[in-house]
Amino acid sequence: MKSASTTNKPDVIIIGGGASGLFSAAELCSAGLSVMIFEPNRFLGRKLRITGKGRCNLTNDCQPEEVMKNLPRNPKFMYSALEKFPPERIMKWFEDAGVPLKTERGRRVFPVSDKAADVSEALCRKCKNAEIIREKVTEIVVHDGKVTGVKTSSGEYFSDHVILAAGGKSYPLTGSDGSGFKLAERLGHTVTDLRPSLVPIETEEKFPEADGFTLKNVTLSLYGDKNPRKPLMQELGELQMTSFGISGPLALTASCMMDSCKGYKLYIDFKPGLTPDLLDRRILREISEKPEGDYEYLLTKLLPREIIKPFKSRIDGDLHLSLGNMPKALREKTVANLKRFELTPTGLRGFDEAIITRGGVSVREINPSTMESKLVKGLYFTGEIIDCDGFTGGYNLTIAFSTAFSAAQDIKNHMDKEKIS
C-alpha cells in the first residue's frame, strides 16, 4: 500500500477497510482509478480475519433467489446487486485472486486453506495501489447536495465520490464502532433501530455443567406468541450449551428472527431422526436389555453425559426406580422432553459478541441498483452499514461483496462518461 503522502485529489475515497471497503477498492483499482482508504486500524480487514472462527465463510454456493430467502430484512433491496454479482461470480473472483475454495455442508463456501487471512490478503493485493490513511473520518463534506470530500482531525481530503463502508457496531474492537451511522445521520439519512444479531441467547435455563459443550445434529425451533403453532425457525445443526443459555449456529440463526426476547419459546429436539413412537420403542428396547439399570443409565444411552444433569432436572417422578419398574408416565415425559426440550429466552448478548448489526441506513434512501444515496450525489453505502442482514451461511459477506461491486461499477461508469465528455 502507498503511504499517506499524496496531495492529489483521488477519484474515490472509501471510509472503512473492511470486507466491502476493500472489495470496492479492489474493483476500482483494477480499473485504474485512484483510491484513498481511510482506516484507523493497524490491519485492513481485521474483522474479516476472524469471521467463521478464523475460516471465513465468504459466500453460499446458491442462486440469488436463495440468498434473498436467507435475508430476513429487506431482501428485495438486494435483488439488483445479486443479479449483477451473484455467489457464482464471488467465488470465481476469489479463485482468480489466488484463493482456492471448497463448499461444505449447507453450501457454505470456505478457502481450502481454512484461513480467513487468505481472503483478506487477496483483497489487499488487489488494491495495493490504493493509498491508506490511518485516520478516522469525522465528517463527510457536502456542497449543493454533492459530495466534495471528507474531514479528519488533520484536515480535509477532496473527492467527488465517497463510499461509506464503515461497518456496523458488532465486534467494536475490530473497528465496527457505529461511527459510520453517525456520519450518515449528519447528512440527513435515516438510521433504523440498531440491535445485535447473530448473537448468543440468554435463557432462564442455565447449563454451567455443560458450558461450551456442542450438541450436533439436533433441531432447534423458535416459536412466537403471535402464532404458537407455527415455528418462526426450525433448523437442524449444531447448538452450544453455555452457562448463560445457548450459542452456536442454531442459536445465532434464532437470534436473527427475534425482535426482543418477550413472547418467544425455544425447543431442542435431541432426536430429530426419530418420531416419538420410534423413540419410545428405543427406550423400551433399552429397558428390556437392562431392566436392573437406573434412569441415569438409560439417559447415557440417549444423551451426551454433559446434558444428563440438566435433562434430569426437567423430569418429575421417581428416578431411583429400576428401569424394569419404570412407569409409563415417566417414559412419556422422557420422550416428550427429548423431542421438545423447552427454553425460555430472557435476553440477547451484546454487540461485543454479535457477528452482525441488525438495522442501519434505510434502504429507502439508497438506490438499489447503484448503492448511491438518494439524498447526496456521489455518496455510496456498502456492506453492514445498510439495513439489510442475513442468517449464518455466508449471506452477510455476500451482501458486502455484491453491494461493493454495484457501487464500484456505478463509479466506474460515471468516470468513463466524464472522460468521454
C-alpha positions in Angstrom: 0.0 0.0 0.0 1.1 3.6 -0.6 1.9 5.9 2.2 -0.4 8.8 3.1 1.7 11.4 1.4 -0.2 12.3 -1.8 -1.9 15.7 -2.1 -3.7 14.9 -5.4 -7.5 14.6 -5.4 -8.3 10.8 -5.6 -11.1 9.6 -7.8 -12.7 7.8 -4.9 -12.5 8.0 -1.1 -13.5 4.9 0.9 -14.3 5.1 4.6 -13.5 1.7 6.1 -11.0 -1.0 5.3 -13.3 -4.0 5.9 -14.8 -6.6 3.5 -16.9 -4.2 1.4 -14.5 -1.3 1.5 -11.6 -3.5 0.4 -13.7 -5.1 -2.3 -14.8 -1.7 -3.7 -11.2 -0.6 -3.7 -10.0 -3.7 -5.5 -12.6 -3.2 -8.2 -11.8 0.5 -8.6 -8.0 0.0 -8.6 -8.3 -2.7 -11.2 -10.0 -0.1 -13.4 -7.0 2.2 -13.0 -8.8 4.7 -10.7 -7.0 6.4 -7.8 -8.4 5.3 -4.4 -7.9 6.5 -0.9 -9.0 4.3 2.0 -9.5 5.7 5.5 -8.9 3.0 8.1 -7.6 3.8 11.6 -7.0 0.2 12.4 -3.5 -1.1 12.1 -4.7 -4.0 10.0 -7.0 -3.9 7.0 -9.8 -6.4 7.0 -9.4 -7.0 10.7 -13.0 -8.3 11.3 -12.8 -10.3 8.1 -9.8 -12.2 9.5 -11.9 -13.6 12.4 -15.1 -14.4 10.6 -16.2 -18.1 10.6 -13.9 -18.7 13.6 -11.0 -17.7 11.5 -12.0 -19.8 8.5 -14.2 -17.1 6.6 -17.4 -18.4 5.2 -17.2 -15.9 2.3 -20.4 -16.8 0.4 -23.0 -19.5 -0.1 -23.0 -21.6 -3.3 -26.6 -20.9 -4.3 -28.7 -18.8 -6.7 -29.6 -15.1 -5.9 -33.1 -16.2 -5.1 -31.9 -18.5 -2.4 -29.7 -15.8 -0.9 -32.7 -13.5 -0.7 -34.7 -16.2 1.2 -32.0 -16.1 3.8 -32.2 -12.3 4.3 -34.9 -11.7 7.0 -34.9 -7.9 6.4 -35.2 -6.0 3.1 -34.3 -8.9 0.8 -35.9 -7.2 -2.3 -33.4 -4.4 -1.9 -30.6 -6.8 -2.8 -32.2 -8.1 -6.0 -30.3 -6.0 -8.4 -26.9 -6.3 -6.7 -27.2 -10.1 -6.5 -28.2 -10.3 -10.2 -25.1 -8.3 -11.1 -22.7 -10.1 -8.8 -24.2 -13.4 -7.5 -22.4 -16.0 -5.4 -21.1 -17.8 -8.5 -19.2 -14.6 -9.5 -18.0 -14.0 -6.0 -16.5 -17.5 -6.0 -14.8 -17.0 -9.3 -13.4 -13.6 -8.3 -11.6 -15.0 -5.3 -10.4 -18.1 -7.1 -9.0 -15.9 -9.8 -7.4 -13.8 -7.0 -5.5 -16.9 -5.8 -7.8 -18.3 -3.1 -8.9 -21.9 -3.9 -12.3 -22.5 -2.5 -14.3 -25.5 -1.2 -18.0 -26.0 -0.4 -19.2 -27.6 2.8 -22.5 -28.6 4.4 -25.2 -26.2 3.7 -23.4 -25.0 0.6 -21.1 -22.8 2.8 -18.0 -21.7 0.9 -14.6 -21.5 2.6 -11.0 -21.2 1.5 -9.4 -24.6 1.0 -6.7 -23.4 3.5 -9.4 -22.7 6.2 -7.6 -19.4 6.7 -9.6 -16.2 6.7 -6.4 -14.3 6.3 -6.1 -15.7 2.8 -9.3 -13.9 1.8 -8.3 -10.5 3.4 -4.8 -10.7 1.9 -6.2 -11.4 -1.6 -8.3 -8.3 -1.3 -5.3 -6.3 -0.1 -3.2 -7.5 -3.1 -5.9 -6.4 -5.5 -6.0 -2.9 -4.1 -2.2 -2.5 -3.5 -2.2 0.8 -5.4 -4.7 2.4 -3.0 -3.5 5.0 -0.6 -4.1 4.2 3.1 -4.9 7.0 5.5 -4.6 5.8 9.1 -7.1 8.4 10.3 -10.8 8.4 11.4 -13.2 10.4 9.2 -15.1 12.9 11.3 -17.2 14.4 8.6 -18.3 13.8 5.0 -18.3 17.2 3.3 -21.3 18.0 1.0 -21.9 21.1 -1.1 -25.1 21.8 -3.1 -26.2 18.2 -2.5 -23.0 16.7 -3.8 -20.1 15.1 -2.0 -16.8 17.1 -2.1 -14.7 15.1 0.3 -14.1 14.2 3.9 -12.6 15.7 7.0 -10.3 14.2 9.7 -8.7 15.7 12.7 -5.7 16.6 10.5 -7.5 18.3 7.6 -9.8 17.9 4.6 -9.4 15.4 1.7 -11.2 16.1 -1.6 -13.1 13.7 -3.9 -16.3 13.6 -5.9 -17.1 10.0 -4.9 -17.2 8.7 -1.3 -18.1 5.1 -0.3 -19.2 4.8 3.3 -18.2 1.2 4.2 -17.6 1.7 7.9 -19.4 -1.5 9.0 -21.9 -1.7 11.9 -21.5 -1.9 15.7 -20.7 -5.6 16.1 -17.2 -6.6 17.4 -16.3 -2.9 18.1 -12.7 -3.8 18.9 -12.2 -4.6 15.2 -13.3 -1.0 14.3 -17.0 -1.5 13.8 -17.9 1.1 16.4 -21.0 2.6 14.8 -19.3 5.8 13.8 -20.4 5.3 10.2 -24.1 5.6 11.2 -23.4 9.0 12.8 -21.7 10.2 9.6 -24.8 9.2 7.6 -27.3 10.7 10.1 -25.5 14.1 9.9 -26.2 14.1 6.2 -29.9 13.6 6.8 -30.0 9.8 6.3 -32.4 7.7 8.5 -30.7 5.0 10.6 -33.1 2.4 11.7 -33.1 0.8 15.2 -29.7 -0.9 15.8 -29.5 -4.2 17.5 -27.0 -7.1 17.9 -27.8 -10.0 15.6 -26.4 -13.5 15.0 -25.6 -13.5 18.7 -25.9 -16.0 21.6 -29.2 -16.1 23.5 -29.6 -15.9 27.3 -32.2 -18.2 28.7 -33.9 -18.8 32.1 -32.3 -22.2 32.0 -28.5 -22.3 32.7 -26.1 -25.0 31.8 -22.9 -24.5 33.8 -22.1 -28.2 33.8 -22.3 -28.3 30.0 -20.7 -24.9 29.4 -19.0 -25.0 26.0 -20.4 -28.4 25.0 -21.6 -28.6 21.4 -24.7 -30.7 20.5 -24.5 -32.0 16.9 -27.4 -33.0 14.7 -30.1 -31.5 16.9 -33.1 -29.4 15.8 -33.8 -26.0 17.3 -37.3 -24.5 16.9 -38.3 -20.9 17.6 -41.9 -20.0 18.3 -43.5 -16.6 18.9 -46.7 -15.9 20.9 -48.4 -14.4 17.8 -48.6 -17.9 16.2 -47.6 -20.5 18.8 -48.3 -23.4 16.4 -46.1 -22.4 13.5 -42.3 -22.1 14.1 -40.6 -18.9 13.0 -37.5 -21.0 12.6 -36.8 -24.8 12.6 -33.4 -25.9 11.7 -31.1 -28.9 12.1 -27.5 -28.3 13.0 -25.2 -27.5 16.0 -26.0 -25.9 19.3 -23.6 -24.9 22.0 -24.7 -25.0 25.6 -23.4 -22.2 27.9 -23.6 -21.0 31.5 -26.0 -18.3 30.4 -28.0 -20.1 27.8 -27.2 -21.2 24.2 -24.8 -20.3 21.4 -23.6 -21.9 18.2 -25.0 -21.7 14.6 -28.6 -22.6 15.5 -28.8 -20.1 18.3 -27.3 -17.4 16.2 -29.9 -18.0 13.4 -32.7 -17.9 16.0 -31.5 -14.6 17.4 -31.7 -13.1 13.9 -35.5 -13.8 14.0 -36.2 -12.3 17.4 -37.4 -8.7 17.8 -36.8 -9.0 21.5 -37.0 -11.9 24.0 -40.5 -11.4 25.1 -43.1 -13.9 23.9 -40.7 -16.4 22.4 -40.0 -20.1 23.2 -37.2 -22.3 22.0 -37.3 -26.1 21.8 -34.5 -28.6 21.3 -35.2 -31.9 19.6 -32.4 -34.1 20.7 -33.5 -36.9 18.4 -34.8 -35.4 15.2 -34.3 -38.6 13.3 -36.8 -40.5 15.4 -40.6 -39.9 15.7 -42.0 -40.0 19.3 -43.3 -43.5 18.7 -39.9 -44.8 17.4 -38.1 -43.1 20.3 -40.5 -44.8 22.8 -39.7 -48.2 21.2 -36.0 -47.4 21.5 -36.4 -46.7 25.2 -38.4 -49.9 25.7 -35.6 -51.8 24.0 -33.0 -50.3 26.3 -35.2 -51.2 29.3 -35.6 -54.8 28.1 -31.8 -55.2 27.7 -31.0 -53.9 31.2 -34.1 -53.9 33.4 -32.0 -53.6 36.6 -30.4 -50.3 35.4 -31.5 -47.0 36.7 -32.8 -43.8 35.0 -29.4 -42.2 34.6 -28.1 -45.4 32.9 -31.0 -45.0 30.4 -30.0 -41.4 29.7 -26.4 -42.4 29.0 -27.9 -44.4 26.1 -29.8 -41.4 24.8 -27.8 -38.2 25.6 -24.3 -37.0 25.9 -23.1 -37.1 29.6 -22.8 -33.3 29.7 -26.6 -33.0 29.1 -27.8 -35.6 31.6 -27.9 -33.4 34.7 -29.9 -30.5 33.2 -32.2 -33.0 31.4 -32.9 -34.9 34.7 -33.8 -31.6 36.4 -36.7 -31.2 34.0 -38.2 -34.7 34.7 -40.7 -35.2 37.5 -41.0 -38.7 39.0 -39.1 -41.3 41.0 -35.8 -41.5 39.1 -34.4 -44.0 41.6 -36.6 -46.9 40.4 -35.0 -49.7 38.3 -35.9 -49.4 34.6 -37.9 -52.6 34.9 -40.2 -50.7 37.3 -40.3 -47.5 35.3 -43.9 -46.3 35.0 -45.3 -45.4 31.6 -45.9 -41.8 32.6 -42.1 -41.3 33.3 -41.3 -42.9 29.9 -43.7 -40.5 28.2 -42.2 -37.5 29.9 -38.8 -38.6 28.8 -39.9 -38.9 25.2 -41.6 -35.5 25.3 -38.5 -33.7 26.7 -36.2 -35.5 24.3 -38.3 -34.3 21.4 -39.3 -30.9 22.8 -36.9 -29.6 25.5 -38.2 -26.1 26.3 -36.1 -23.0 26.8 -37.3 -19.5 27.7 -35.2 -16.6 26.2 -34.5 -13.7 28.6 -32.1 -11.6 26.5 -29.7 -11.4 23.6 -25.9 -10.9 24.2 -24.5 -7.6 23.3 -22.7 -6.1 20.3 -19.3 -7.4 21.7 -20.5 -10.9 20.8 -22.7 -10.2 17.8 -21.5 -11.2 14.4 -23.5 -8.5 12.6 -25.6 -5.5 13.3 -29.3 -5.5 12.7 -30.6 -2.2 11.3 -28.7 0.6 9.5 -29.1 3.2 6.9 -32.6 3.0 5.5 -32.8 1.2 2.1 -35.5 3.7 1.1 -32.7 6.3 0.8 -30.3 4.2 -1.2 -30.5 3.3 -5.0 -30.6 -0.5 -5.0 -29.0 -0.7 -8.4 -26.0 1.5 -7.6 -25.8 1.8 -3.8 -25.7 5.6 -4.3 -27.5 7.8 -1.8 -30.8 9.3 -2.9 -30.1 12.3 -0.8 -26.5 13.1 -1.6 -25.0 12.7 -5.0 -21.6 10.9 -5.1 -22.2 9.2 -1.7 -22.4 5.4 -1.7 -23.2 2.8 1.0 -21.9 -0.8 1.1 -21.9 -3.7 3.5 -23.1 -3.9 7.1 -23.9 -0.2 7.3 -27.0 -0.9 5.2 -30.3 -2.0 6.8 -30.1 -5.5 5.3 -28.7 -8.6 7.0 -28.8 -12.4 6.7 -28.6 -15.6 8.5 -25.3 -17.5 9.0 -24.0 -19.4 6.0 -22.0 -16.7 4.1 -25.0 -14.5 3.3 -23.7 -11.4 5.1 -20.4 -11.4 3.2 -22.4 -12.0 0.0 -24.2 -8.7 0.8 -20.9 -7.0 1.4 -19.3 -8.1 -1.8 -22.4 -7.6 -4.0 -23.1 -4.1 -2.8 -19.4 -3.2 -3.1 -19.4 -4.4 -6.7 -22.5 -2.3 -7.5 -21.1 0.8 -6.0 -17.7 0.3 -7.8 -19.4 -0.3 -11.1 -21.5 2.8 -10.9 -18.5 5.0 -10.0 -16.5 3.5 -12.9 -19.4 4.2 -15.3 -19.5 7.9 -14.1 -15.8 8.2 -14.6 -16.0 6.8 -18.1 -18.7 9.2 -19.0 -16.7 12.1 -17.6 -13.7 11.1 -19.7 -15.9 10.9 -22.9 -17.4 14.3 -22.2 
